[in-house]
Amino acid sequence: MITSFLQLLKKRYEDDLDEDAHDFINYAVEGAKRLDMMLTDLLEFSDIGTQESELRYLHSEKIVEQVLSNLKTFICDNNADVTYDSLPVIYANEYQMVQLFQNLICNGIKFHGNEDPKVHISVKKENNEYIFAVEDNGIGIKKQHLEKIFTIFQRLHGRQQYDGSGIGLAISQRIVQEHGGKIWATSSLGNGSMFYFTIPFVYKKN
């Protein structure tokens, strides 16, 4: 509503406003849009774990295919290449898995360097769980920041460089934890990043 009224104000009084006034309205519109995005992400973050989520057996490969369909325009706009190995059937919540893979793939594309972004998804079995890996060729993360990136609102870059609310990885961690797994990352600055997360074969919440 804030955004709509600001844009209406700009349209109706466009000829009466000087350059500074136009700039102020544009700043206010951008701020309102960021607030809307932040509130949406916060609602998603708070909803995880507050309601009983349905877990069932899912083809994780189909989940990734759905995500790639969702991100088709974003992938094309960034000339990105997203590949994946043969992926297993997992016991999970479908909506949350779409969120998880979408967050990790988006990050791998968004934080790219001079080269076209490449993201690859692989998986291996270990004990009673699957360990997924989402690898990118992006700008990388300093070692001292690897623990911070899963903290809500933690941003390593300014909005002028990369947009976003700083909640995506916190949501990802919450989703993985709700499935009885864990998530972590390895990286070095300038050499891409590897995000790992585990999904148990079967998980029942206490």
Summary of the structure (lengths in Angstrom):
residues: 206
radius of gyration: 19.5
end to end distance: 41.9
largest distance: 69.2
contacts: 579
relative contact order: 0.14
helix: 46%
strand: 20%
